Amino acid sequence: MPDAAPPATVSRLITYLRTVSDLLEQGVSNTSSEALAGATHISAFQIRKDLAYFGTFGTRGSGYDVQVVHDRLREILGLTAVYNVAIIGMGRLGQAITDYPTFGEYGFRIRALLDHDPARIGQAFADVTVSDSADMARVFRERDIEMALITVPVHAAQAVADQVVASGVTAILNFAPAVLSVPPDVAVESVDFLAGLKRLSYHLRGLPVLRASGRQQPV
């Protein structure tokens, strides 16, 4: 196994996996870097380079076996295991995530739900009862939690992250629009839809200038 891949490469692997999963559903058994490039808008050269980083995926001139690429990508991304997941913050966002239709498709299993609101503690979502967040360490230990999703308001995010880390979990998906401070061995991925809207705002604001100059530039 090579050294840890750059984050940009990992992001592209996820795109490739989604694409070959779609191909399998369509009954396609063989593909090529050129065909994947057309589906992903990533150059065929970059695709070949990314896949070669992890070894041989196909035979030159005969393309890729879609099932083989699918299975290898799942293995590389660690998706052949089952991960126990906790959601902290059972407001509307936390509740919506429990209803996400393909959440468990890649081995992510919701094992714990936590909140500090007495009105939510004891409720059940996705057949899991909401526990008191004050009991986080015990709940995480008893249910072997490996990943935590933070869906609390921004002002509470850091305190919750501190509690998650103190409970022994080193993988956090953060939905709060806050930059979390965590130890070096804790991985944090942030999901901020407002950041995406702001990038789109910049894109729209820039379009008249680009059109007036007669030049189109990637955003």
C-alpha positions in Angstrom: 0.0 0.0 0.0 1.4 3.4 -1.0 1.8 6.3 1.4 -1.4 8.3 2.2 -2.9 9.8 -1.0 -3.4 13.5 -1.3 -6.9 14.7 -0.3 -7.6 15.8 -3.9 -6.8 12.3 -5.1 -9.1 10.7 -2.4 -11.9 13.1 -3.5 -11.5 12.0 -7.1 -11.5 8.3 -6.1 -15.0 8.9 -4.5 -16.1 10.4 -7.8 -14.8 7.3 -9.7 -16.5 5.0 -7.3 -19.9 6.7 -7.8 -19.4 6.6 -11.5 -18.5 2.9 -11.7 -21.4 2.1 -9.3 -23.7 3.7 -11.8 -22.1 1.7 -14.6 -22.7 -1.5 -12.7 -26.4 -0.6 -12.2 -26.6 0.0 -16.0 -25.1 -3.5 -16.7 -21.8 -2.1 -18.1 -19.0 -4.6 -17.6 -16.1 -2.8 -19.2 -15.0 0.8 -19.5 -12.0 3.0 -20.3 -10.3 6.0 -18.9 -11.7 8.0 -21.8 -15.2 6.9 -21.0 -14.7 7.7 -17.3 -13.4 11.1 -18.3 -16.6 11.8 -20.2 -18.7 10.8 -17.2 -16.6 12.6 -14.5 -15.2 15.6 -16.3 -11.8 14.6 -15.1 -9.1 14.1 -17.7 -8.3 10.5 -18.8 -4.6 11.2 -17.9 -5.6 12.2 -14.4 -7.8 9.1 -14.0 -5.0 6.8 -15.1 -2.5 8.6 -12.8 -4.9 8.3 -9.8 -5.6 4.7 -10.3 -2.0 3.8 -11.0 -1.1 5.3 -7.6 -2.8 2.2 -6.1 -1.5 -0.4 -8.5 -2.7 -2.0 -11.7 -6.4 -1.8 -12.4 -6.6 -2.8 -16.1 -4.7 -4.0 -19.1 -3.4 -1.4 -21.5 -5.5 -1.4 -24.6 -8.4 -3.4 -23.1 -9.7 -0.9 -20.6 -11.0 -1.6 -17.1 -13.2 -4.3 -15.7 -16.0 -2.2 -14.0 -16.6 -4.7 -11.2 -12.8 -5.0 -10.4 -12.5 -1.2 -10.3 -15.6 -0.9 -8.1 -14.4 -3.5 -5.6 -10.8 -2.1 -5.5 -12.0 1.4 -4.9 -14.3 0.3 -2.1 -11.3 -1.5 -0.6 -9.0 1.5 -1.0 -11.5 3.8 0.6 -12.1 1.5 3.5 -15.7 0.8 2.5 -15.5 -3.0 2.9 -15.9 -2.6 6.7 -18.9 -1.6 8.8 -18.5 1.6 10.8 -20.6 2.5 13.8 -21.7 6.1 13.6 -23.2 8.5 16.1 -25.1 11.7 15.4 -24.9 14.5 17.9 -27.6 17.0 17.7 -31.1 15.7 16.9 -32.6 18.9 15.5 -34.0 19.0 11.9 -30.7 18.3 10.3 -29.8 15.4 12.5 -33.3 13.9 12.0 -33.0 14.3 8.2 -29.7 12.5 8.1 -31.2 9.4 9.8 -33.7 9.3 6.9 -31.0 9.5 4.2 -31.9 6.6 1.9 -28.5 5.2 1.1 -26.7 6.0 4.4 -26.0 2.3 5.2 -25.2 1.3 1.6 -21.4 1.8 2.2 -21.2 0.3 5.6 -22.1 3.3 7.8 -24.4 2.1 10.6 -26.2 4.6 12.9 -25.7 3.2 16.3 -26.2 6.2 18.6 -28.1 9.5 18.6 -27.4 12.1 21.2 -28.9 15.4 22.3 -29.0 17.6 25.4 -32.6 18.6 25.0 -34.9 16.7 27.5 -37.7 16.9 24.9 -35.6 14.9 22.4 -34.0 12.4 24.7 -35.9 9.2 24.6 -37.3 9.7 21.1 -36.5 7.2 18.4 -35.2 7.8 14.9 -34.2 5.0 12.5 -35.0 2.6 15.3 -32.3 4.2 17.5 -33.3 6.0 20.8 -31.8 9.4 21.5 -29.4 9.4 24.5 -28.4 12.2 26.7 -25.2 13.8 25.3 -23.9 14.0 28.9 -23.6 10.2 28.6 -21.5 10.4 25.4 -18.4 8.6 26.7 -20.4 5.7 28.0 -22.7 5.4 24.9 -19.7 5.5 22.6 -17.9 2.8 24.6 -20.9 0.5 24.8 -21.8 0.8 21.1 -18.2 0.9 19.7 -18.7 4.2 18.0 -16.0 5.0 15.4 -17.4 8.1 13.7 -19.3 11.1 15.0 -21.5 13.5 13.0 -21.8 16.9 14.6 -25.1 18.6 13.7 -25.3 21.1 16.6 -25.5 25.0 16.3 -22.2 26.7 15.6 -21.8 28.0 19.1 -21.8 24.5 20.5 -19.7 22.8 17.9 -16.3 23.1 19.5 -17.5 21.9 22.9 -19.1 18.9 21.3 -16.0 18.2 19.3 -14.0 18.3 22.5 -16.4 15.9 24.1 -16.2 13.5 21.1 -12.4 13.5 21.2 -12.4 12.9 24.9 -14.7 9.9 24.3 -12.1 8.3 22.1 -13.5 8.9 18.6 -11.0 10.2 16.0 -13.2 10.7 12.9 -15.7 13.6 12.8 -18.0 14.9 10.1 -18.8 18.4 11.0 -22.0 20.1 9.7 -21.6 23.3 11.8 -20.1 26.3 10.0 -17.1 26.4 12.4 -13.4 25.5 12.2 -12.9 22.9 14.8 -9.7 22.6 16.8 -8.7 19.0 17.3 -5.6 16.9 18.0 -3.4 15.9 15.0 -4.6 12.3 15.1 -8.3 13.3 14.7 -9.7 13.6 11.2 -12.3 16.2 10.5 -14.4 16.7 7.4 -16.6 19.7 7.2 -19.9 20.1 5.3 -20.8 23.7 4.8 -23.6 24.3 2.3 -23.4 28.1 2.9 -19.8 28.0 1.7 -21.0 26.4 -1.5 -23.6 29.1 -1.9 -21.0 31.8 -1.4 -18.8 30.2 -4.1 -21.8 30.2 -6.4 -22.4 33.9 -5.5 -18.8 34.7 -6.6 -19.4 32.8 -9.8 -22.5 34.7 -10.7 -21.0 38.0 -9.8 -18.0 37.3 -12.0 -19.9 36.1 -15.1 -20.7 39.5 -16.6 -17.0 40.5 -16.3 -15.8 37.3 -18.0 -18.4 37.6 -20.7 -17.5 41.3 -21.4 -13.9 40.4 -21.8 -14.7 37.6 -24.1 -12.9 35.0 -21.9 -14.4 32.1 -20.0 -12.4 30.9 -17.1 -12.9 27.9 -14.8 -14.3 28.7 -11.4 
